[in-house]
Amino acid sequence: MLQEANARLRGWQRITTKLKHNNRNHRDSLGLETPRVDSPS
């Protein structure tokens, strides 16, 4: 039980960190492609 829960937690951490990196990269690319007036960089 504990080993299984730990493995699942580790997997979720890996997925969440990957999603965070993807969101950051996506936001940067969007900001570079289409400059927004309401949110200056």
C-alpha positions as CSV (number, residue, x, y, z in Angstrom):
1,M,0.0,0.0,0.0
2,L,2.6,2.5,1.0
3,Q,4.9,1.7,-1.9
4,E,2.1,2.0,-4.4
5,A,0.9,5.3,-2.9
6,N,4.5,6.7,-3.0
7,A,4.9,5.6,-6.6
8,R,1.6,7.3,-7.6
9,L,2.6,10.5,-5.8
10,R,6.0,10.5,-7.6
11,G,4.2,10.1,-10.9
12,W,1.8,12.9,-10.2
13,Q,4.7,15.2,-9.1
14,R,6.5,14.4,-12.4
15,I,3.3,15.2,-14.4
16,T,2.6,18.4,-12.5
17,T,6.2,19.7,-13.0
18,K,6.0,18.8,-16.7
19,L,2.7,20.7,-17.0
20,K,4.2,23.7,-15.2
21,H,7.1,23.8,-17.6
22,N,4.8,23.5,-20.5
23,N,2.6,26.3,-19.3
24,R,5.6,28.6,-18.7
25,N,7.0,27.9,-22.2
26,H,3.6,28.3,-23.8
27,R,3.0,31.6,-22.1
28,D,6.4,32.9,-23.1
29,S,5.9,31.8,-26.8
30,L,2.5,33.4,-26.8
31,G,3.8,36.6,-25.4
32,L,6.5,36.8,-28.0
33,E,4.2,36.0,-30.9
34,T,1.3,38.3,-29.9
35,P,2.3,41.2,-27.7
36,R,-0.6,42.1,-25.3
37,V,-1.4,45.7,-24.4
38,D,-3.1,44.8,-21.1
39,S,-0.1,42.8,-19.8
40,P,3.3,44.5,-20.6
41,S,6.4,42.4,-20.2
